[in-house]
Amino acid sequence: MVRILSFFAIFFASVIVAYVMYFKPEEDLPIYQPSMLNPALVDPSLMRAEDHRILDFDLVNHLGDSVTLDDVEGDILVVDFFFTRCATICPLMTANLKRIHDRLDAQMPVRILSHSVTPQADSVSILKTYASKQAANPEIWWFLTGEKSEIYTLARKSYFSCLGEGDGGFQDFVHTENIVLVDAEGRLRGFYDGTDSKAMSQLFNDLSFLVKKKG
């Protein structure tokens, strides 16, 4: 009797383990909607959006190429906002992104997009020199310039990476440490402090998860 009970105990334990292994929900990253974020980051007109995707754009990369959302279609994006003359948070953010860049392969469906928040000063040639100093592979990392109003709209209404106030005008200025992870469908999947090494390690782990999931 004892042997029979032991057999059934082992049998049911095996069944439970098998169920947990094969039928438990797959772990995943959250899909951030505007209502899930700090309201100070979200334009009131977007607060009730239920399927937010990043906006299209028309910018120029450090190679002088015009690029739009179509050019990164199907890519997982790592997005930040910086400027080349910044002497505070930007150098640290760029250095942390460089560490991620160096662990990526150009064949991966990943693109780092660094938007200049002073596009009037950060011309294509200046961005090209900046990219060269980072030894940035253009197959992985683009430094972008363009119309200031468009870049600021992207920061506030596409990626929600900074406070929602401002009109992108002459006196408007965005300065944020937030780095945003976007999946291949254009959905927001994570926000990270680009000056914090632990947060950047988490970014790399989450990025790797999305790459693996994409297959």
Phi and psi restraints in degrees (value plus and minus 20) as a CYANA .aco file:
   2 VAL   PHI     -82.8   -42.8
   2 VAL   PSI     -60.3   -20.3
   3 ARG   PHI     -85.4   -45.4
   3 ARG   PSI     -59.4   -19.4
   4 ILE   PHI     -83.4   -43.4
   4 ILE   PSI     -64.3   -24.3
   5 LEU   PHI     -83.8   -43.8
   5 LEU   PSI     -59.2   -19.2
   6 SER   PHI     -84.4   -44.4
   6 SER   PSI     -60.8   -20.8
   7 PHE   PHI     -80.5   -40.5
   7 PHE   PSI     -67.7   -27.7
   8 PHE   PHI     -87.2   -47.2
   8 PHE   PSI     -53.7   -13.7
   9 ALA   PHI     -84.0   -44.0
   9 ALA   PSI     -63.9   -23.9
  10 ILE   PHI     -86.5   -46.5
  10 ILE   PSI     -60.4   -20.4
  11 PHE   PHI     -81.4   -41.4
  11 PHE   PSI     -68.5   -28.5
  12 PHE   PHI     -89.0   -49.0
  12 PHE   PSI     -53.2   -13.2
  13 ALA   PHI     -83.5   -43.5
  13 ALA   PSI     -60.1   -20.1
  14 SER   PHI     -85.0   -45.0
  14 SER   PSI     -60.6   -20.6
  15 VAL   PHI     -81.2   -41.2
  15 VAL   PSI     -63.1   -23.1
  16 ILE   PHI     -84.3   -44.3
  16 ILE   PSI     -63.9   -23.9
  17 VAL   PHI     -81.5   -41.5
  17 VAL   PSI     -64.0   -24.0
  18 ALA   PHI     -82.7   -42.7
  18 ALA   PSI     -59.9   -19.9
  19 TYR   PHI     -83.8   -43.8
  19 TYR   PSI     -65.2   -25.2
  20 VAL   PHI     -82.5   -42.5
  20 VAL   PSI     -59.8   -19.8
  21 MET   PHI     -90.2   -50.2
  21 MET   PSI     -59.1   -19.1
  22 TYR   PHI    -122.9   -82.9
  22 TYR   PSI     -37.4     2.6
  23 PHE   PHI    -141.7  -101.7
  23 PHE   PSI     -24.2    15.8
  24 LYS   PHI     -90.1   -50.1
  24 LYS   PSI     129.0   169.0
  25 PRO   PHI     -81.1   -41.1
  25 PRO   PSI     119.1   159.1
  26 GLU   PHI     -88.5   -48.5
  26 GLU   PSI     115.9   155.9
  27 GLU   PHI     -84.3   -44.3
  27 GLU   PSI     125.1   165.1
  28 ASP   PHI    -171.6  -131.6
  28 ASP   PSI     146.0   186.0
  29 LEU   PHI    -108.6   -68.6
  29 LEU   PSI     131.6   171.6
  30 PRO   PHI     -86.2   -46.2
  30 PRO   PSI     133.3   173.3
  31 ILE   PHI    -125.8   -85.8
  31 ILE   PSI      89.3   129.3
  32 TYR   PHI    -101.0   -61.0
  32 TYR   PSI     105.9   145.9
  33 GLN   PHI    -125.1   -85.1
  33 GLN   PSI     136.7   176.7
  34 PRO   PHI     -71.5   -31.5
  34 PRO   PSI     -57.4   -17.4
  35 SER   PHI     -87.0   -47.0
  35 SER   PSI     -35.3     4.7
  36 MET   PHI    -109.1   -69.1
  36 MET   PSI     -28.8    11.2
  37 LEU   PHI    -119.7   -79.7
  37 LEU   PSI     148.0   188.0
  38 ASN   PHI     -77.8   -37.8
  38 ASN   PSI     101.3   141.3
  39 PRO   PHI     -75.5   -35.5
  39 PRO   PSI     -45.8    -5.8
  40 ALA   PHI     -86.5   -46.5
  40 ALA   PSI     -38.1     1.9
  41 LEU   PHI    -112.2   -72.2
  41 LEU   PSI     -29.8    10.2
  42 VAL   PHI    -135.6   -95.6
  42 VAL   PSI     109.1   149.1
  43 ASP   PHI     -82.8   -42.8
  43 ASP   PSI     113.0   153.0
  44 PRO   PHI     -73.5   -33.5
  44 PRO   PSI     -51.0   -11.0
  45 SER   PHI     -88.6   -48.6
  45 SER   PSI     -35.7     4.3
  46 LEU   PHI    -127.7   -87.7
  46 LEU   PSI     -22.6    17.4
  47 MET   PHI     -80.1   -40.1
  47 MET   PSI     -51.4   -11.4
  48 ARG   PHI    -116.5   -76.5
  48 ARG   PSI     -13.6    26.4
  49 ALA   PHI     -82.2   -42.2
  49 ALA   PSI     115.1   155.1
  50 GLU   PHI    -128.5   -88.5
  50 GLU   PSI     -30.6     9.4
  51 ASP   PHI    -163.7  -123.7
  51 ASP   PSI      45.3    85.3
  52 HIS   PHI     -90.2   -50.2
  52 HIS   PSI     111.3   151.3
  53 ARG   PHI    -146.6  -106.6
  53 ARG   PSI     131.6   171.6
  54 ILE   PHI     -83.6   -43.6
  54 ILE   PSI     132.2   172.2
  55 LEU   PHI     -99.3   -59.3
  55 LEU   PSI     135.2   175.2
  56 ASP   PHI     -86.7   -46.7
  56 ASP   PSI     139.8   179.8
  57 PHE   PHI    -167.5  -127.5
  57 PHE   PSI     143.4   183.4
  58 ASP   PHI    -159.6  -119.6
  58 ASP   PSI      71.9   111.9
  59 LEU   PHI    -146.2  -106.2
  59 LEU   PSI    -198.5  -158.5
  60 VAL   PHI    -147.1  -107.1
  60 VAL   PSI     111.1   151.1
  61 ASN   PHI    -109.2   -69.2
  61 ASN   PSI     158.0   198.0
  62 HIS   PHI     -91.0   -51.0
  62 HIS   PSI     -25.7    14.3
  63 LEU   PHI    -111.2   -71.2
  63 LEU   PSI     -25.9    14.1
  64 GLY   PHI      69.1   109.1
  64 GLY   PSI     -11.4    28.6
  65 ASP   PHI    -108.6   -68.6
  65 ASP   PSI     116.7   156.7
  66 SER   PHI     -93.7   -53.7
  66 SER   PSI     112.0   152.0
  67 VAL   PHI    -152.6  -112.6
  67 VAL   PSI     124.1   164.1
  68 THR   PHI    -149.7  -109.7
  68 THR   PSI    -197.9  -157.9
  69 LEU   PHI     -80.3   -40.3
  69 LEU   PSI     -51.5   -11.5
  70 ASP   PHI     -80.6   -40.6
  70 ASP   PSI     -50.1   -10.1
  71 ASP   PHI     -94.7   -54.7
  71 ASP   PSI     -33.3     6.7
  72 VAL   PHI    -139.6   -99.6
  72 VAL   PSI      -1.5    38.5
  73 GLU   PHI     -78.6   -38.6
  73 GLU   PSI     109.3   149.3
  74 GLY   PHI      64.3   104.3
  74 GLY   PSI     -23.0    17.0
  75 ASP   PHI    -110.8   -70.8
  75 ASP   PSI     129.0   169.0
  76 ILE   PHI    -106.2   -66.2
  76 ILE   PSI     110.4   150.4
  77 LEU   PHI    -131.5   -91.5
  77 LEU   PSI     120.7   160.7
  78 VAL   PHI    -136.6   -96.6
  78 VAL   PSI      98.1   138.1
  79 VAL   PHI    -142.1  -102.1
  79 VAL   PSI     112.7   152.7
  80 ASP   PHI    -161.6  -121.6
  80 ASP   PSI     151.1   191.1
  81 PHE   PHI    -149.5  -109.5
  81 PHE   PSI     109.4   149.4
  82 PHE   PHI    -170.8  -130.8
  82 PHE   PSI    -198.3  -158.3
  83 PHE   PHI    -171.5  -131.5
  83 PHE   PSI     128.8   168.8
  84 THR   PHI     -87.4   -47.4
  84 THR   PSI     -47.4    -7.4
  85 ARG   PHI    -109.1   -69.1
  85 ARG   PSI     -19.5    20.5
  86 CYS   PHI     -83.6   -43.6
  86 CYS   PSI     114.6   154.6
  87 ALA   PHI    -135.4   -95.4
  87 ALA   PSI     -11.7    28.3
  88 THR   PHI    -132.0   -92.0
  88 THR   PSI    -114.1   -74.1
  89 ILE   PHI    -102.7   -62.7
  89 ILE   PSI     -47.0    -7.0
  90 CYS   PHI     -82.4   -42.4
  90 CYS   PSI     -65.0   -25.0
  91 PRO   PHI     -78.8   -38.8
  91 PRO   PSI     -57.4   -17.4
  92 LEU   PHI     -90.1   -50.1
  92 LEU   PSI     -61.5   -21.5
  93 MET   PHI     -81.2   -41.2
  93 MET   PSI     -65.6   -25.6
  94 THR   PHI     -83.2   -43.2
  94 THR   PSI     -60.9   -20.9
  95 ALA   PHI     -82.8   -42.8
  95 ALA   PSI     -59.9   -19.9
  96 ASN   PHI     -88.4   -48.4
  96 ASN   PSI     -58.7   -18.7
  97 LEU   PHI     -86.4   -46.4
  97 LEU   PSI     -54.2   -14.2
  98 LYS   PHI     -81.4   -41.4
  98 LYS   PSI     -58.3   -18.3
  99 ARG   PHI     -84.2   -44.2
  99 ARG   PSI     -59.3   -19.3
 100 ILE   PHI     -87.8   -47.8
 100 ILE   PSI     -66.2   -26.2
 101 HIS   PHI     -71.6   -31.6
 101 HIS   PSI     -63.4   -23.4
 102 ASP   PHI     -90.3   -50.3
 102 ASP   PSI     -34.9     5.1
 103 ARG   PHI    -119.1   -79.1
 103 ARG   PSI     -18.6    21.4
 104 LEU   PHI    -119.1   -79.1
 104 LEU   PSI     134.8   174.8
 105 ASP   PHI    -128.4   -88.4
 105 ASP   PSI     121.2   161.2
 106 ALA   PHI     -81.7   -41.7
 106 ALA   PSI     -39.0     1.0
 107 GLN   PHI    -100.7   -60.7
 107 GLN   PSI     -32.7     7.3
 108 MET   PHI     -91.7   -51.7
 108 MET   PSI     128.2   168.2
 109 PRO   PHI    -101.3   -61.3
 109 PRO   PSI      40.8    80.8
 110 VAL   PHI    -151.9  -111.9
 110 VAL   PSI     119.5   159.5
 111 ARG   PHI    -158.8  -118.8
 111 ARG   PSI     108.5   148.5
 112 ILE   PHI    -113.0   -73.0
 112 ILE   PSI     107.4   147.4
 113 LEU   PHI    -138.2   -98.2
 113 LEU   PSI      90.5   130.5
 114 SER   PHI    -127.0   -87.0
 114 SER   PSI      92.7   132.7
 115 HIS   PHI    -115.2   -75.2
 115 HIS   PSI     108.5   148.5
 116 SER   PHI     -95.4   -55.4
 116 SER   PSI     110.9   150.9
 117 VAL   PHI    -112.1   -72.1
 117 VAL   PSI     -21.2    18.8
 118 THR   PHI    -144.5  -104.5
 118 THR   PSI      43.7    83.7
 119 PRO   PHI     -83.7   -43.7
 119 PRO   PSI     -44.3    -4.3
 120 GLN   PHI     -86.8   -46.8
 120 GLN   PSI     -44.8    -4.8
 121 ALA   PHI    -120.0   -80.0
 121 ALA   PSI     -51.7   -11.7
 122 ASP   PHI    -112.6   -72.6
 122 ASP   PSI      63.9   103.9
 123 SER   PHI     -94.5   -54.5
 123 SER   PSI     153.4   193.4
 124 VAL   PHI     -78.0   -38.0
 124 VAL   PSI     -64.4   -24.4
 125 SER   PHI     -84.9   -44.9
 125 SER   PSI     -58.8   -18.8
 126 ILE   PHI     -87.7   -47.7
 126 ILE   PSI     -61.9   -21.9
 127 LEU   PHI     -86.1   -46.1
 127 LEU   PSI     -55.6   -15.6
 128 LYS   PHI     -84.3   -44.3
 128 LYS   PSI     -61.6   -21.6
 129 THR   PHI     -84.7   -44.7
 129 THR   PSI     -61.9   -21.9
 130 TYR   PHI     -82.5   -42.5
 130 TYR   PSI     -64.3   -24.3
 131 ALA   PHI     -83.4   -43.4
 131 ALA   PSI     -58.1   -18.1
 132 SER   PHI     -83.5   -43.5
 132 SER   PSI     -58.3   -18.3
 133 LYS   PHI     -84.6   -44.6
 133 LYS   PSI     -47.7    -7.7
 134 GLN   PHI    -108.2   -68.2
 134 GLN   PSI     -23.2    16.8
 135 ALA   PHI      32.3    72.3
 135 ALA   PSI      24.1    64.1
 136 ALA   PHI     -98.2   -58.2
 136 ALA   PSI     106.9   146.9
 137 ASN   PHI     -96.8   -56.8
 137 ASN   PSI      98.0   138.0
 138 PRO   PHI     -86.0   -46.0
 138 PRO   PSI     -32.9     7.1
 139 GLU   PHI     -95.3   -55.3
 139 GLU   PSI     -33.9     6.1
 140 ILE   PHI    -137.5   -97.5
 140 ILE   PSI     -60.2   -20.2
 141 TRP   PHI    -147.6  -107.6
 141 TRP   PSI     104.2   144.2
 142 TRP   PHI    -135.8   -95.8
 142 TRP   PSI     118.1   158.1
 143 PHE   PHI    -125.6   -85.6
 143 PHE   PSI     105.3   145.3
 144 LEU   PHI    -135.2   -95.2
 144 LEU   PSI     124.1   164.1
 145 THR   PHI    -154.1  -114.1
 145 THR   PSI     154.5   194.5
 146 GLY   PHI     138.7   178.7
 146 GLY   PSI    -176.6  -136.6
 147 GLU   PHI     -89.7   -49.7
 147 GLU   PSI     110.6   150.6
 148 LYS   PHI     -78.3   -38.3
 148 LYS   PSI     -63.4   -23.4
 149 SER   PHI     -81.3   -41.3
 149 SER   PSI     -56.3   -16.3
 150 GLU   PHI     -90.6   -50.6
 150 GLU   PSI     -63.5   -23.5
 151 ILE   PHI     -81.9   -41.9
 151 ILE   PSI     -60.4   -20.4
 152 TYR   PHI     -91.3   -51.3
 152 TYR   PSI     -53.1   -13.1
 153 THR   PHI     -84.4   -44.4
 153 THR   PSI     -61.3   -21.3
 154 LEU   PHI     -81.7   -41.7
 154 LEU   PSI     -64.1   -24.1
 155 ALA   PHI     -80.8   -40.8
 155 ALA   PSI     -59.2   -19.2
 156 ARG   PHI    -115.5   -75.5
 156 ARG   PSI     -53.7   -13.7
 157 LYS   PHI    -133.7   -93.7
 157 LYS   PSI     -27.5    12.5
 158 SER   PHI    -128.6   -88.6
 158 SER   PSI     -72.4   -32.4
 159 TYR   PHI    -122.3   -82.3
 159 TYR   PSI     -32.5     7.5
 160 PHE   PHI      30.9    70.9
 160 PHE   PSI      26.3    66.3
 161 SER   PHI    -115.5   -75.5
 161 SER   PSI     -24.8    15.2
 162 CYS   PHI    -171.4  -131.4
 162 CYS   PSI     152.9   192.9
 163 LEU   PHI     -77.6   -37.6
 163 LEU   PSI     123.6   163.6
 164 GLY   PHI     -96.6   -56.6
 164 GLY   PSI     -23.6    16.4
 165 GLU   PHI    -103.4   -63.4
 165 GLU   PSI     129.2   169.2
 166 GLY   PHI      99.2   139.2
 166 GLY   PSI     135.8   175.8
 167 ASP   PHI    -140.3  -100.3
 167 ASP   PSI     -13.0    27.0
 168 GLY   PHI      53.8    93.8
 168 GLY   PSI      -7.2    32.8
 169 GLY   PHI    -100.0   -60.0
 169 GLY   PSI    -191.1  -151.1
 170 PHE   PHI     -78.2   -38.2
 170 PHE   PSI     -61.2   -21.2
 171 GLN   PHI    -109.7   -69.7
 171 GLN   PSI     -24.1    15.9
 172 ASP   PHI     -97.2   -57.2
 172 ASP   PSI     122.1   162.1
 173 PHE   PHI    -168.4  -128.4
 173 PHE   PSI     105.4   145.4
 174 VAL   PHI    -121.2   -81.2
 174 VAL   PSI     111.5   151.5
 175 HIS   PHI    -166.5  -126.5
 175 HIS   PSI      81.3   121.3
 176 THR   PHI    -157.0  -117.0
 176 THR   PSI     125.1   165.1
 177 GLU   PHI    -110.7   -70.7
 177 GLU   PSI     -22.7    17.3
 178 ASN   PHI     -90.0   -50.0
 178 ASN   PSI     113.6   153.6
 179 ILE   PHI    -138.5   -98.5
 179 ILE   PSI     115.9   155.9
 180 VAL   PHI    -135.8   -95.8
 180 VAL   PSI     116.2   156.2
 181 LEU   PHI    -123.3   -83.3
 181 LEU   PSI     108.0   148.0
 182 VAL   PHI    -144.0  -104.0
 182 VAL   PSI     113.3   153.3
 183 ASP   PHI    -102.2   -62.2
 183 ASP   PSI     158.4   198.4
 184 ALA   PHI     -87.6   -47.6
 184 ALA   PSI     -33.4     6.6
 185 GLU   PHI    -116.2   -76.2
 185 GLU   PSI     -15.9    24.1
 186 GLY   PHI      62.9   102.9
 186 GLY   PSI      -1.8    38.2
 187 ARG   PHI    -118.8   -78.8
 187 ARG   PSI     127.1   167.1
 188 LEU   PHI     -98.1   -58.1
 188 LEU   PSI     105.0   145.0
 189 ARG   PHI    -139.6   -99.6
 189 ARG   PSI     -29.5    10.5
 190 GLY   PHI    -195.2  -155.2
 190 GLY   PSI     131.5   171.5
 191 PHE   PHI    -147.9  -107.9
 191 PHE   PSI     114.5   154.5
 192 TYR   PHI    -160.3  -120.3
 192 TYR   PSI     125.8   165.8
 193 ASP   PHI     -99.1   -59.1
 193 ASP   PSI      89.7   129.7
 194 GLY   PHI     -88.4   -48.4
 194 GLY   PSI     -28.5    11.5
 195 THR   PHI    -117.8   -77.8
 195 THR   PSI     -23.3    16.7
 196 ASP   PHI    -127.3   -87.3
 196 ASP   PSI     102.4   142.4
 197 SER   PHI     -85.6   -45.6
 197 SER   PSI     -57.0   -17.0
 198 LYS   PHI     -87.0   -47.0
 198 LYS   PSI     -60.7   -20.7
 199 ALA   PHI     -84.1   -44.1
 199 ALA   PSI     -57.6   -17.6
 200 MET   PHI     -91.5   -51.5
 200 MET   PSI     -52.4   -12.4
 201 SER   PHI     -83.9   -43.9
 201 SER   PSI     -59.8   -19.8
 202 GLN   PHI     -85.9   -45.9
 202 GLN   PSI     -58.7   -18.7
 203 LEU   PHI     -78.0   -38.0
 203 LEU   PSI     -65.6   -25.6
 204 PHE   PHI     -84.3   -44.3
 204 PHE   PSI     -59.9   -19.9
 205 ASN   PHI     -83.0   -43.0
 205 ASN   PSI     -64.2   -24.2
 206 ASP   PHI     -87.7   -47.7
 206 ASP   PSI     -58.7   -18.7
 207 LEU   PHI     -82.1   -42.1
 207 LEU   PSI     -64.8   -24.8
 208 SER   PHI     -82.2   -42.2
 208 SER   PSI     -57.0   -17.0
 209 PHE   PHI     -82.1   -42.1
 209 PHE   PSI     -65.4   -25.4
 210 LEU   PHI     -85.9   -45.9
 210 LEU   PSI     -58.0   -18.0
 211 VAL   PHI     -82.7   -42.7
 211 VAL   PSI     -66.2   -26.2
 212 LYS   PHI     -83.9   -43.9
 212 LYS   PSI     -61.1   -21.1
 213 LYS   PHI     -85.7   -45.7
 213 LYS   PSI     -57.1   -17.1
 214 LYS   PHI     -86.8   -46.8
 214 LYS   PSI     -46.2    -6.2
